[in-house]
Amino acid sequence: MDASLRDMLRHGRKFERMRTDEPGVFIRKIPQYKNEPAYLAVEINPIDKNGLPMNKIGVIVRNQNELDAIRAILSQKKVDEVLRAIENVSQQKDK
């Protein structure tokens, strides 16, 4: 796996997405920007019934600290409440 990741970092296209064995988990090449070198990141992007990513760009995670922070945020019940409120407002807008 290390060799294919190194190859992607060196030769991959900008924002290229590589599948992993885990559905909804991808590797994404983030290109160089100003003084920051190109890097690889994990992209979390749910897949649809055809196995395709549901969103153009998912959640980009650069390191373990970011992943831990995202897990902590998503485990808070308040996130569920906010999402339900958004869904309710969105459904009322459609009517």
Phi and psi restraints in degrees (range 20) as a CNS / XPLOR table:
assign (resid 1 and name C) (resid 2 and name N)
       (resid 2 and name CA) (resid 2 and name C) 1.0 -57.7 20.0 2
assign (resid 2 and name N) (resid 2 and name CA)
       (resid 2 and name C) (resid 3 and name N) 1.0 -41.1 20.0 2
assign (resid 2 and name C) (resid 3 and name N)
       (resid 3 and name CA) (resid 3 and name C) 1.0 -64.5 20.0 2
assign (resid 3 and name N) (resid 3 and name CA)
       (resid 3 and name C) (resid 4 and name N) 1.0 -42.4 20.0 2
assign (resid 3 and name C) (resid 4 and name N)
       (resid 4 and name CA) (resid 4 and name C) 1.0 -69.1 20.0 2
assign (resid 4 and name N) (resid 4 and name CA)
       (resid 4 and name C) (resid 5 and name N) 1.0 -33.1 20.0 2
assign (resid 4 and name C) (resid 5 and name N)
       (resid 5 and name CA) (resid 5 and name C) 1.0 -68.8 20.0 2
assign (resid 5 and name N) (resid 5 and name CA)
       (resid 5 and name C) (resid 6 and name N) 1.0 -42.4 20.0 2
assign (resid 5 and name C) (resid 6 and name N)
       (resid 6 and name CA) (resid 6 and name C) 1.0 -60.8 20.0 2
assign (resid 6 and name N) (resid 6 and name CA)
       (resid 6 and name C) (resid 7 and name N) 1.0 -43.0 20.0 2
assign (resid 6 and name C) (resid 7 and name N)
       (resid 7 and name CA) (resid 7 and name C) 1.0 -62.2 20.0 2
assign (resid 7 and name N) (resid 7 and name CA)
       (resid 7 and name C) (resid 8 and name N) 1.0 -42.1 20.0 2
assign (resid 7 and name C) (resid 8 and name N)
       (resid 8 and name CA) (resid 8 and name C) 1.0 -64.5 20.0 2
assign (resid 8 and name N) (resid 8 and name CA)
       (resid 8 and name C) (resid 9 and name N) 1.0 -41.6 20.0 2
assign (resid 8 and name C) (resid 9 and name N)
       (resid 9 and name CA) (resid 9 and name C) 1.0 -63.3 20.0 2
assign (resid 9 and name N) (resid 9 and name CA)
       (resid 9 and name C) (resid 10 and name N) 1.0 -40.7 20.0 2
assign (resid 9 and name C) (resid 10 and name N)
       (resid 10 and name CA) (resid 10 and name C) 1.0 -77.0 20.0 2
assign (resid 10 and name N) (resid 10 and name CA)
       (resid 10 and name C) (resid 11 and name N) 1.0 -43.3 20.0 2
assign (resid 10 and name C) (resid 11 and name N)
       (resid 11 and name CA) (resid 11 and name C) 1.0 -116.8 20.0 2
assign (resid 11 and name N) (resid 11 and name CA)
       (resid 11 and name C) (resid 12 and name N) 1.0 -5.2 20.0 2
assign (resid 11 and name C) (resid 12 and name N)
       (resid 12 and name CA) (resid 12 and name C) 1.0 -69.5 20.0 2
assign (resid 12 and name N) (resid 12 and name CA)
       (resid 12 and name C) (resid 13 and name N) 1.0 156.0 20.0 2
assign (resid 12 and name C) (resid 13 and name N)
       (resid 13 and name CA) (resid 13 and name C) 1.0 -74.8 20.0 2
assign (resid 13 and name N) (resid 13 and name CA)
       (resid 13 and name C) (resid 14 and name N) 1.0 160.9 20.0 2
assign (resid 13 and name C) (resid 14 and name N)
       (resid 14 and name CA) (resid 14 and name C) 1.0 -57.4 20.0 2
assign (resid 14 and name N) (resid 14 and name CA)
       (resid 14 and name C) (resid 15 and name N) 1.0 130.5 20.0 2
assign (resid 14 and name C) (resid 15 and name N)
       (resid 15 and name CA) (resid 15 and name C) 1.0 61.5 20.0 2
assign (resid 15 and name N) (resid 15 and name CA)
       (resid 15 and name C) (resid 16 and name N) 1.0 20.1 20.0 2
assign (resid 15 and name C) (resid 16 and name N)
       (resid 16 and name CA) (resid 16 and name C) 1.0 -59.5 20.0 2
assign (resid 16 and name N) (resid 16 and name CA)
       (resid 16 and name C) (resid 17 and name N) 1.0 142.8 20.0 2
assign (resid 16 and name C) (resid 17 and name N)
       (resid 17 and name CA) (resid 17 and name C) 1.0 -114.2 20.0 2
assign (resid 17 and name N) (resid 17 and name CA)
       (resid 17 and name C) (resid 18 and name N) 1.0 129.6 20.0 2
assign (resid 17 and name C) (resid 18 and name N)
       (resid 18 and name CA) (resid 18 and name C) 1.0 -117.9 20.0 2
assign (resid 18 and name N) (resid 18 and name CA)
       (resid 18 and name C) (resid 19 and name N) 1.0 132.1 20.0 2
assign (resid 18 and name C) (resid 19 and name N)
       (resid 19 and name CA) (resid 19 and name C) 1.0 -71.4 20.0 2
assign (resid 19 and name N) (resid 19 and name CA)
       (resid 19 and name C) (resid 20 and name N) 1.0 154.7 20.0 2
assign (resid 19 and name C) (resid 20 and name N)
       (resid 20 and name CA) (resid 20 and name C) 1.0 -118.6 20.0 2
assign (resid 20 and name N) (resid 20 and name CA)
       (resid 20 and name C) (resid 21 and name N) 1.0 178.8 20.0 2
assign (resid 20 and name C) (resid 21 and name N)
       (resid 21 and name CA) (resid 21 and name C) 1.0 -72.8 20.0 2
assign (resid 21 and name N) (resid 21 and name CA)
       (resid 21 and name C) (resid 22 and name N) 1.0 -15.3 20.0 2
assign (resid 21 and name C) (resid 22 and name N)
       (resid 22 and name CA) (resid 22 and name C) 1.0 -94.9 20.0 2
assign (resid 22 and name N) (resid 22 and name CA)
       (resid 22 and name C) (resid 23 and name N) 1.0 119.1 20.0 2
assign (resid 22 and name C) (resid 23 and name N)
       (resid 23 and name CA) (resid 23 and name C) 1.0 -57.8 20.0 2
assign (resid 23 and name N) (resid 23 and name CA)
       (resid 23 and name C) (resid 24 and name N) 1.0 132.1 20.0 2
assign (resid 23 and name C) (resid 24 and name N)
       (resid 24 and name CA) (resid 24 and name C) 1.0 87.2 20.0 2
assign (resid 24 and name N) (resid 24 and name CA)
       (resid 24 and name C) (resid 25 and name N) 1.0 -1.4 20.0 2
assign (resid 24 and name C) (resid 25 and name N)
       (resid 25 and name CA) (resid 25 and name C) 1.0 -116.0 20.0 2
assign (resid 25 and name N) (resid 25 and name CA)
       (resid 25 and name C) (resid 26 and name N) 1.0 122.4 20.0 2
assign (resid 25 and name C) (resid 26 and name N)
       (resid 26 and name CA) (resid 26 and name C) 1.0 -127.4 20.0 2
assign (resid 26 and name N) (resid 26 and name CA)
       (resid 26 and name C) (resid 27 and name N) 1.0 163.3 20.0 2
assign (resid 26 and name C) (resid 27 and name N)
       (resid 27 and name CA) (resid 27 and name C) 1.0 -106.9 20.0 2
assign (resid 27 and name N) (resid 27 and name CA)
       (resid 27 and name C) (resid 28 and name N) 1.0 132.9 20.0 2
assign (resid 27 and name C) (resid 28 and name N)
       (resid 28 and name CA) (resid 28 and name C) 1.0 -124.0 20.0 2
assign (resid 28 and name N) (resid 28 and name CA)
       (resid 28 and name C) (resid 29 and name N) 1.0 133.9 20.0 2
assign (resid 28 and name C) (resid 29 and name N)
       (resid 29 and name CA) (resid 29 and name C) 1.0 -88.3 20.0 2
assign (resid 29 and name N) (resid 29 and name CA)
       (resid 29 and name C) (resid 30 and name N) 1.0 123.1 20.0 2
assign (resid 29 and name C) (resid 30 and name N)
       (resid 30 and name CA) (resid 30 and name C) 1.0 -103.2 20.0 2
assign (resid 30 and name N) (resid 30 and name CA)
       (resid 30 and name C) (resid 31 and name N) 1.0 120.8 20.0 2
assign (resid 30 and name C) (resid 31 and name N)
       (resid 31 and name CA) (resid 31 and name C) 1.0 -71.9 20.0 2
assign (resid 31 and name N) (resid 31 and name CA)
       (resid 31 and name C) (resid 32 and name N) 1.0 165.7 20.0 2
assign (resid 31 and name C) (resid 32 and name N)
       (resid 32 and name CA) (resid 32 and name C) 1.0 -58.4 20.0 2
assign (resid 32 and name N) (resid 32 and name CA)
       (resid 32 and name C) (resid 33 and name N) 1.0 141.2 20.0 2
assign (resid 32 and name C) (resid 33 and name N)
       (resid 33 and name CA) (resid 33 and name C) 1.0 -140.7 20.0 2
assign (resid 33 and name N) (resid 33 and name CA)
       (resid 33 and name C) (resid 34 and name N) 1.0 119.4 20.0 2
assign (resid 33 and name C) (resid 34 and name N)
       (resid 34 and name CA) (resid 34 and name C) 1.0 50.2 20.0 2
assign (resid 34 and name N) (resid 34 and name CA)
       (resid 34 and name C) (resid 35 and name N) 1.0 -116.8 20.0 2
assign (resid 34 and name C) (resid 35 and name N)
       (resid 35 and name CA) (resid 35 and name C) 1.0 -92.0 20.0 2
assign (resid 35 and name N) (resid 35 and name CA)
       (resid 35 and name C) (resid 36 and name N) 1.0 -0.6 20.0 2
assign (resid 35 and name C) (resid 36 and name N)
       (resid 36 and name CA) (resid 36 and name C) 1.0 -92.4 20.0 2
assign (resid 36 and name N) (resid 36 and name CA)
       (resid 36 and name C) (resid 37 and name N) 1.0 125.8 20.0 2
assign (resid 36 and name C) (resid 37 and name N)
       (resid 37 and name CA) (resid 37 and name C) 1.0 -71.4 20.0 2
assign (resid 37 and name N) (resid 37 and name CA)
       (resid 37 and name C) (resid 38 and name N) 1.0 163.1 20.0 2
assign (resid 37 and name C) (resid 38 and name N)
       (resid 38 and name CA) (resid 38 and name C) 1.0 -60.6 20.0 2
assign (resid 38 and name N) (resid 38 and name CA)
       (resid 38 and name C) (resid 39 and name N) 1.0 150.8 20.0 2
assign (resid 38 and name C) (resid 39 and name N)
       (resid 39 and name CA) (resid 39 and name C) 1.0 -151.3 20.0 2
assign (resid 39 and name N) (resid 39 and name CA)
       (resid 39 and name C) (resid 40 and name N) 1.0 166.4 20.0 2
assign (resid 39 and name C) (resid 40 and name N)
       (resid 40 and name CA) (resid 40 and name C) 1.0 -103.7 20.0 2
assign (resid 40 and name N) (resid 40 and name CA)
       (resid 40 and name C) (resid 41 and name N) 1.0 147.1 20.0 2
assign (resid 40 and name C) (resid 41 and name N)
       (resid 41 and name CA) (resid 41 and name C) 1.0 -140.7 20.0 2
assign (resid 41 and name N) (resid 41 and name CA)
       (resid 41 and name C) (resid 42 and name N) 1.0 160.8 20.0 2
assign (resid 41 and name C) (resid 42 and name N)
       (resid 42 and name CA) (resid 42 and name C) 1.0 -85.6 20.0 2
assign (resid 42 and name N) (resid 42 and name CA)
       (resid 42 and name C) (resid 43 and name N) 1.0 136.6 20.0 2
assign (resid 42 and name C) (resid 43 and name N)
       (resid 43 and name CA) (resid 43 and name C) 1.0 -115.4 20.0 2
assign (resid 43 and name N) (resid 43 and name CA)
       (resid 43 and name C) (resid 44 and name N) 1.0 124.9 20.0 2
assign (resid 43 and name C) (resid 44 and name N)
       (resid 44 and name CA) (resid 44 and name C) 1.0 -100.7 20.0 2
assign (resid 44 and name N) (resid 44 and name CA)
       (resid 44 and name C) (resid 45 and name N) 1.0 117.0 20.0 2
assign (resid 44 and name C) (resid 45 and name N)
       (resid 45 and name CA) (resid 45 and name C) 1.0 -150.0 20.0 2
assign (resid 45 and name N) (resid 45 and name CA)
       (resid 45 and name C) (resid 46 and name N) 1.0 105.6 20.0 2
assign (resid 45 and name C) (resid 46 and name N)
       (resid 46 and name CA) (resid 46 and name C) 1.0 -53.7 20.0 2
assign (resid 46 and name N) (resid 46 and name CA)
       (resid 46 and name C) (resid 47 and name N) 1.0 151.1 20.0 2
assign (resid 46 and name C) (resid 47 and name N)
       (resid 47 and name CA) (resid 47 and name C) 1.0 -106.9 20.0 2
assign (resid 47 and name N) (resid 47 and name CA)
       (resid 47 and name C) (resid 48 and name N) 1.0 153.4 20.0 2
assign (resid 47 and name C) (resid 48 and name N)
       (resid 48 and name CA) (resid 48 and name C) 1.0 -88.3 20.0 2
assign (resid 48 and name N) (resid 48 and name CA)
       (resid 48 and name C) (resid 49 and name N) 1.0 -173.5 20.0 2
assign (resid 48 and name C) (resid 49 and name N)
       (resid 49 and name CA) (resid 49 and name C) 1.0 -64.4 20.0 2
assign (resid 49 and name N) (resid 49 and name CA)
       (resid 49 and name C) (resid 50 and name N) 1.0 -19.3 20.0 2
assign (resid 49 and name C) (resid 50 and name N)
       (resid 50 and name CA) (resid 50 and name C) 1.0 -92.0 20.0 2
assign (resid 50 and name N) (resid 50 and name CA)
       (resid 50 and name C) (resid 51 and name N) 1.0 0.7 20.0 2
assign (resid 50 and name C) (resid 51 and name N)
       (resid 51 and name CA) (resid 51 and name C) 1.0 82.9 20.0 2
assign (resid 51 and name N) (resid 51 and name CA)
       (resid 51 and name C) (resid 52 and name N) 1.0 13.2 20.0 2
assign (resid 51 and name C) (resid 52 and name N)
       (resid 52 and name CA) (resid 52 and name C) 1.0 -99.4 20.0 2
assign (resid 52 and name N) (resid 52 and name CA)
       (resid 52 and name C) (resid 53 and name N) 1.0 148.4 20.0 2
assign (resid 52 and name C) (resid 53 and name N)
       (resid 53 and name CA) (resid 53 and name C) 1.0 -58.6 20.0 2
assign (resid 53 and name N) (resid 53 and name CA)
       (resid 53 and name C) (resid 54 and name N) 1.0 139.8 20.0 2
assign (resid 53 and name C) (resid 54 and name N)
       (resid 54 and name CA) (resid 54 and name C) 1.0 -77.0 20.0 2
assign (resid 54 and name N) (resid 54 and name CA)
       (resid 54 and name C) (resid 55 and name N) 1.0 -25.6 20.0 2
assign (resid 54 and name C) (resid 55 and name N)
       (resid 55 and name CA) (resid 55 and name C) 1.0 -122.3 20.0 2
assign (resid 55 and name N) (resid 55 and name CA)
       (resid 55 and name C) (resid 56 and name N) 1.0 154.9 20.0 2
assign (resid 55 and name C) (resid 56 and name N)
       (resid 56 and name CA) (resid 56 and name C) 1.0 -60.6 20.0 2
assign (resid 56 and name N) (resid 56 and name CA)
       (resid 56 and name C) (resid 57 and name N) 1.0 -44.4 20.0 2
assign (resid 56 and name C) (resid 57 and name N)
       (resid 57 and name CA) (resid 57 and name C) 1.0 -133.6 20.0 2
assign (resid 57 and name N) (resid 57 and name CA)
       (resid 57 and name C) (resid 58 and name N) 1.0 131.3 20.0 2
assign (resid 57 and name C) (resid 58 and name N)
       (resid 58 and name CA) (resid 58 and name C) 1.0 -90.7 20.0 2
assign (resid 58 and name N) (resid 58 and name CA)
       (resid 58 and name C) (resid 59 and name N) 1.0 -157.1 20.0 2
assign (resid 58 and name C) (resid 59 and name N)
       (resid 59 and name CA) (resid 59 and name C) 1.0 -84.4 20.0 2
assign (resid 59 and name N) (resid 59 and name CA)
       (resid 59 and name C) (resid 60 and name N) 1.0 122.2 20.0 2
assign (resid 59 and name C) (resid 60 and name N)
       (resid 60 and name CA) (resid 60 and name C) 1.0 -92.9 20.0 2
assign (resid 60 and name N) (resid 60 and name CA)
       (resid 60 and name C) (resid 61 and name N) 1.0 127.4 20.0 2
assign (resid 60 and name C) (resid 61 and name N)
       (resid 61 and name CA) (resid 61 and name C) 1.0 -122.2 20.0 2
assign (resid 61 and name N) (resid 61 and name CA)
       (resid 61 and name C) (resid 62 and name N) 1.0 120.4 20.0 2
assign (resid 61 and name C) (resid 62 and name N)
       (resid 62 and name CA) (resid 62 and name C) 1.0 -90.6 20.0 2
assign (resid 62 and name N) (resid 62 and name CA)
       (resid 62 and name C) (resid 63 and name N) 1.0 -29.3 20.0 2
assign (resid 62 and name C) (resid 63 and name N)
       (resid 63 and name CA) (resid 63 and name C) 1.0 -157.0 20.0 2
assign (resid 63 and name N) (resid 63 and name CA)
       (resid 63 and name C) (resid 64 and name N) 1.0 175.8 20.0 2
assign (resid 63 and name C) (resid 64 and name N)
       (resid 64 and name CA) (resid 64 and name C) 1.0 -62.8 20.0 2
assign (resid 64 and name N) (resid 64 and name CA)
       (resid 64 and name C) (resid 65 and name N) 1.0 -37.0 20.0 2
assign (resid 64 and name C) (resid 65 and name N)
       (resid 65 and name CA) (resid 65 and name C) 1.0 -61.0 20.0 2
assign (resid 65 and name N) (resid 65 and name CA)
       (resid 65 and name C) (resid 66 and name N) 1.0 -42.8 20.0 2
assign (resid 65 and name C) (resid 66 and name N)
       (resid 66 and name CA) (resid 66 and name C) 1.0 -63.7 20.0 2
assign (resid 66 and name N) (resid 66 and name CA)
       (resid 66 and name C) (resid 67 and name N) 1.0 -43.1 20.0 2
assign (resid 66 and name C) (resid 67 and name N)
       (resid 67 and name CA) (resid 67 and name C) 1.0 -61.3 20.0 2
assign (resid 67 and name N) (resid 67 and name CA)
       (resid 67 and name C) (resid 68 and name N) 1.0 -44.8 20.0 2
assign (resid 67 and name C) (resid 68 and name N)
       (resid 68 and name CA) (resid 68 and name C) 1.0 -61.1 20.0 2
assign (resid 68 and name N) (resid 68 and name CA)
       (resid 68 and name C) (resid 69 and name N) 1.0 -41.4 20.0 2
assign (resid 68 and name C) (resid 69 and name N)
       (resid 69 and name CA) (resid 69 and name C) 1.0 -65.5 20.0 2
assign (resid 69 and name N) (resid 69 and name CA)
       (resid 69 and name C) (resid 70 and name N) 1.0 -41.0 20.0 2
assign (resid 69 and name C) (resid 70 and name N)
       (resid 70 and name CA) (resid 70 and name C) 1.0 -64.8 20.0 2
assign (resid 70 and name N) (resid 70 and name CA)
       (resid 70 and name C) (resid 71 and name N) 1.0 -44.1 20.0 2
assign (resid 70 and name C) (resid 71 and name N)
       (resid 71 and name CA) (resid 71 and name C) 1.0 -58.5 20.0 2
assign (resid 71 and name N) (resid 71 and name CA)
       (resid 71 and name C) (resid 72 and name N) 1.0 -43.2 20.0 2
assign (resid 71 and name C) (resid 72 and name N)
       (resid 72 and name CA) (resid 72 and name C) 1.0 -63.7 20.0 2
assign (resid 72 and name N) (resid 72 and name CA)
       (resid 72 and name C) (resid 73 and name N) 1.0 -42.0 20.0 2
assign (resid 72 and name C) (resid 73 and name N)
       (resid 73 and name CA) (resid 73 and name C) 1.0 -64.8 20.0 2
assign (resid 73 and name N) (resid 73 and name CA)
       (resid 73 and name C) (resid 74 and name N) 1.0 -47.3 20.0 2
assign (resid 73 and name C) (resid 74 and name N)
       (resid 74 and name CA) (resid 74 and name C) 1.0 -68.0 20.0 2
assign (resid 74 and name N) (resid 74 and name CA)
       (resid 74 and name C) (resid 75 and name N) 1.0 -21.8 20.0 2
assign (resid 74 and name C) (resid 75 and name N)
       (resid 75 and name CA) (resid 75 and name C) 1.0 -81.7 20.0 2
assign (resid 75 and name N) (resid 75 and name CA)
       (resid 75 and name C) (resid 76 and name N) 1.0 -8.0 20.0 2
assign (resid 75 and name C) (resid 76 and name N)
       (resid 76 and name CA) (resid 76 and name C) 1.0 -78.7 20.0 2
assign (resid 76 and name N) (resid 76 and name CA)
       (resid 76 and name C) (resid 77 and name N) 1.0 131.1 20.0 2
assign (resid 76 and name C) (resid 77 and name N)
       (resid 77 and name CA) (resid 77 and name C) 1.0 -62.4 20.0 2
assign (resid 77 and name N) (resid 77 and name CA)
       (resid 77 and name C) (resid 78 and name N) 1.0 -26.5 20.0 2
assign (resid 77 and name C) (resid 78 and name N)
       (resid 78 and name CA) (resid 78 and name C) 1.0 -60.7 20.0 2
assign (resid 78 and name N) (resid 78 and name CA)
       (resid 78 and name C) (resid 79 and name N) 1.0 -32.1 20.0 2
assign (resid 78 and name C) (resid 79 and name N)
       (resid 79 and name CA) (resid 79 and name C) 1.0 -60.9 20.0 2
assign (resid 79 and name N) (resid 79 and name CA)
       (resid 79 and name C) (resid 80 and name N) 1.0 -41.7 20.0 2
assign (resid 79 and name C) (resid 80 and name N)
       (resid 80 and name CA) (resid 80 and name C) 1.0 -62.0 20.0 2
assign (resid 80 and name N) (resid 80 and name CA)
       (resid 80 and name C) (resid 81 and name N) 1.0 -42.4 20.0 2
assign (resid 80 and name C) (resid 81 and name N)
       (resid 81 and name CA) (resid 81 and name C) 1.0 -63.1 20.0 2
assign (resid 81 and name N) (resid 81 and name CA)
       (resid 81 and name C) (resid 82 and name N) 1.0 -44.7 20.0 2
assign (resid 81 and name C) (resid 82 and name N)
       (resid 82 and name CA) (resid 82 and name C) 1.0 -62.6 20.0 2
assign (resid 82 and name N) (resid 82 and name CA)
       (resid 82 and name C) (resid 83 and name N) 1.0 -43.3 20.0 2
assign (resid 82 and name C) (resid 83 and name N)
       (resid 83 and name CA) (resid 83 and name C) 1.0 -64.9 20.0 2
assign (resid 83 and name N) (resid 83 and name CA)
       (resid 83 and name C) (resid 84 and name N) 1.0 -41.6 20.0 2
assign (resid 83 and name C) (resid 84 and name N)
       (resid 84 and name CA) (resid 84 and name C) 1.0 -61.5 20.0 2
assign (resid 84 and name N) (resid 84 and name CA)
       (resid 84 and name C) (resid 85 and name N) 1.0 -41.4 20.0 2
assign (resid 84 and name C) (resid 85 and name N)
       (resid 85 and name CA) (resid 85 and name C) 1.0 -62.9 20.0 2
assign (resid 85 and name N) (resid 85 and name CA)
       (resid 85 and name C) (resid 86 and name N) 1.0 -42.6 20.0 2
assign (resid 85 and name C) (resid 86 and name N)
       (resid 86 and name CA) (resid 86 and name C) 1.0 -62.6 20.0 2
assign (resid 86 and name N) (resid 86 and name CA)
       (resid 86 and name C) (resid 87 and name N) 1.0 -44.1 20.0 2
assign (resid 86 and name C) (resid 87 and name N)
       (resid 87 and name CA) (resid 87 and name C) 1.0 -62.3 20.0 2
assign (resid 87 and name N) (resid 87 and name CA)
       (resid 87 and name C) (resid 88 and name N) 1.0 -41.5 20.0 2
assign (resid 87 and name C) (resid 88 and name N)
       (resid 88 and name CA) (resid 88 and name C) 1.0 -62.0 20.0 2
assign (resid 88 and name N) (resid 88 and name CA)
       (resid 88 and name C) (resid 89 and name N) 1.0 -45.4 20.0 2
assign (resid 88 and name C) (resid 89 and name N)
       (resid 89 and name CA) (resid 89 and name C) 1.0 -64.8 20.0 2
assign (resid 89 and name N) (resid 89 and name CA)
       (resid 89 and name C) (resid 90 and name N) 1.0 -41.9 20.0 2
assign (resid 89 and name C) (resid 90 and name N)
       (resid 90 and name CA) (resid 90 and name C) 1.0 -65.1 20.0 2
assign (resid 90 and name N) (resid 90 and name CA)
       (resid 90 and name C) (resid 91 and name N) 1.0 -39.2 20.0 2
assign (resid 90 and name C) (resid 91 and name N)
       (resid 91 and name CA) (resid 91 and name C) 1.0 -67.9 20.0 2
assign (resid 91 and name N) (resid 91 and name CA)
       (resid 91 and name C) (resid 92 and name N) 1.0 -36.0 20.0 2
assign (resid 91 and name C) (resid 92 and name N)
       (resid 92 and name CA) (resid 92 and name C) 1.0 -68.4 20.0 2
assign (resid 92 and name N) (resid 92 and name CA)
       (resid 92 and name C) (resid 93 and name N) 1.0 -33.4 20.0 2
assign (resid 92 and name C) (resid 93 and name N)
       (resid 93 and name CA) (resid 93 and name C) 1.0 -64.2 20.0 2
assign (resid 93 and name N) (resid 93 and name CA)
       (resid 93 and name C) (resid 94 and name N) 1.0 -35.7 20.0 2
assign (resid 93 and name C) (resid 94 and name N)
       (resid 94 and name CA) (resid 94 and name C) 1.0 -71.1 20.0 2
assign (resid 94 and name N) (resid 94 and name CA)
       (resid 94 and name C) (resid 95 and name N) 1.0 -19.1 20.0 2
